[in-house]
């Protein structure tokens, strides 16, 4: 029986693999995992969609939506491969971007390197024209000077320009005018006016956010345009939604205009999916661990709540949202899921430095050429090569389409690592695994131990193509006893997107003392935002019944800089001001343990508008019948579990057919990933399709 | 590590303490009222054990924290056994554990099961604590009694009960009472956050077990410090740096530092430094120590934890009656300047020991700009007072293998800057320029960072300007053949009469007047004639240095159009200089 229509596809592009999950109206799912095509990332997406539709027996017209997470934005920043970007600022403020907030990430470290600004000084131009702090115009915008400055930047080959004028958050007239003039005179340039991405006080934060937007915009725009064209070419007219850094979904056209909100697109979707999975599996305290081909990331879910931040800095090495460091890196003041990331993945290359020390990453063999064992021209040993040599990975990968060449992997590890270090091949391979695990443990520590949170109280939820191969060893190194592995871990992020909702944020500044707030005015503002949200969600095809609106008023004591939200009830006109004050004081006291008698001021009215997607997947009822396509017979192979245990004869079972409980050593194989249960571990199927591994001493055989 | 120490628990407790102090620092930022605290981050937070030993410190003002041990001693001397749950103690007296009057220390003793377990400590720079000049920070005061309200160790709360008399006294003696009380409330909230988290740590690990780990943590700090010092050659290393003047007629003022490396211990002595001076740049011994720790800490490895274990390995002395150990009633409000120069002198002496870890002198410490007065309609209404306290930083000197940094905090501080938009919203002042200062770097194979420019226009009718800079006479030093940076300048009305002002200014500013500060850059490191001509050309292209500066200091001749170096002409030019 085929169910026509109502199908959805989730797509997650990583540095190495592109993962796709298709669910039909009956809740059945199919997935596809294939090598990414970095030069034209859309190619793998389109090929995967065609293949999935064919396997599901569906037509392009049966698709309701295409949901997408992409690393195009983060890779652009990481590799500094963005557009040549110029910046136009108010006269006297050319260096705001480079000066930044002047702090350093560590004290007492005189060897620190301040990150190089995305726009060098010679591509930063000044224009006369000044707005005062109260929004009044002190000096008109010098439009001739603006055109000259822009022409000079164009002559230096810039493709994209950010504009940020002092006090534009208070009165955007000059910025809007400059935006219009530049669009008129230079129609081929990408233009970002700072207030279009962040209409908040503080010139550095606004400038930096606008510059990141401008830097990434041409790249992400051209990618999404090619993807849309490609979808149309294969007959898909369903809307394309993109996952943002906060884990919500938004229309592709939003991502093309404001890419700065989509830099951490994919990895945030994975965390949001894992939090939903945790709730379905009654696991409320979870360390989320995602290991792909190029990077590994970690995030924390406490009491079912995702940890989030309202600004973060993107930097190489380890990327951690800074709460108050502001120490270089590329600052973006946008809402984001709080994720730490390190450059270790299955494709990370292992190498030896001049001092004879073994390193893994951050360079990755990526999808092309890929690890040596892929036999696609890779000549350097990677983490996956080590896993193949040690017996953790089978000789077939990725849906059976890829044969893994064990001999080739052994040869490169022998040549590049074992021989120079004077070790056996398996010892060298195990060393690669240990170094990679130590790198990845840093990401988990950054979001747990380093914040004083003991990871031993948590469950490790692991996914990503390589996640289940490393999860148990990582958990052991951090003394975590429980490991949760979802169904389809290898394509989990794509699957997670299918469980998500559309989220849009709206904001109105309402500066003034709370005691002077007029409820009629608040009511008007609420009505106005409600209209905006309804229009935006209607545009994305939501019916009024599917819209969930949550209004909050952001309050603080007079003179403070940071607000706390107070959730508003539906009937705004019936609110009493003392009640609002009371709510604020209670919230404030809960956080800071004191409340003052001082005046309270209103800052913003904020609206989080959710479009509840009809027919979205639910982990609690997810049917995995569609997945079981290629049962493999039970078998055995030799697996190396370290110097003490050496090689062990290990059973290999089919992941999808596995029920009940079993003891390690054991390998559960499926076409999207490999689960390694070490000696001493006990694995159980939880009935929802997830695996739970207990690593406590004495639970094994 | 002793037998009862489990390495994972050790790591969890160490990082747990670091997180507590970070949470404390974050709480100050979120709850404070004044821009100097919430934007510029002139505050610090720490957790001490019951004996007052620092266990961890937040990544905030480094120079504050070395002064905490002496402040705890003052508190324990005063109260000893008279400490109870719910007590909150404040002090600011430089002659009783404090540093200068605007910095109010707050201590909250932490009790668990009726026993004192430690202290949450928050130090914040208050915008005004009274005295003769708004901001209480003038460098031209001559005795402590002019500088504001002196607070010896006193209980602001006794067993949870607010001391109304003390609050009334504070409120009456300062120019901005609401701001002072608001910032005190933020300090109190922060102490409570620290207290709650610290008690959680005790509940989890037990007071006794925790005590063992604290000892292990301090021992670990000491062990790593001794290990580092042991690798340094024994001997005496000396360096002298200077402060331009004290705002009167005394100058230059020498800071003489001698470091004796004795196996795994350091003795740092400041014999030969200037006697105490008339102006308010005298620096109490506790602050001298704090500054010395900062300099030495920079020469140790990054892995050394920030706790009191380090202090066990360093002995510091300065002659009584000197600028680094003054006698009452010497004025001390601008003592931070002297602290910066102590750090510069210590780093200068360390350059001979660990040339790869130090840098040439930076900008010389942040420039403090206070503008205070009254604003608002005069028609029958009382005008409202305002006091801007702004700090300008900064530039680092060149380093082994890399240039200095521009637009960066002095390493003694880790402060931030006040956003121009925040400043303009809060004060009747417009900022007309905030930029890098071209040609201000010290030349070197690795050049110093550029200094900053900040220019203010007064919009109110009248205000008192109090500006404290330095390095106008004796610019930041270079190392190993690197040159000095450009000196700092203060200019009144730069687009009109352009009157040059001295480095330390207290004067009336009229409405519409403009004051401009051009900060010194960082010194150079290594021979500037060895600098890669392509690097020099890149600086010219970015207008960080002029073509004339490139030729004069680096011997690099640019091609016509200044787009690339003329390598042949450069070679000839450089040969002629050698």
Interface residues (C-beta under 8 A of the other chain):
Chain A: X92 X93 X94 X95 X96 X98 X99 X100 X101 X102 X103 X104 X105 X106 X107 X108 X109 X110 X111 X112 X113 X114 X120 X121 X122 X132 X133 X138 X166 X167 X169 X170 X201 X202 X203 X204 X205 X323 X324 X325 X326 X445 X449 X450 X451 X452 X453 X454 X479 X557 X558 X559 X560 X561 X562 X592 X593 X594 X596 X598
Chain B: X8 X11 X12 X15 X16 X17 X18 X19 X20 X22 X25 X26 X27 X29 X30 X31 X32 X33 X34 X38 X39 X41 X59 X62 X178 X179 X182 X185 X188 X189 X192 X193 X196 X197 X201 X294 X297 X298 X300 X302 X306 X357 X358 X359 X393 X394 X396 X399 X402 X405 X406 X407 X408 X409 X411 X414 X415 X416 X417 X419 X420 X421 X422 X424 X425 X430 X431 X432 X433 X434 X435 X436 X452 X455 X541 X542 X543 X544
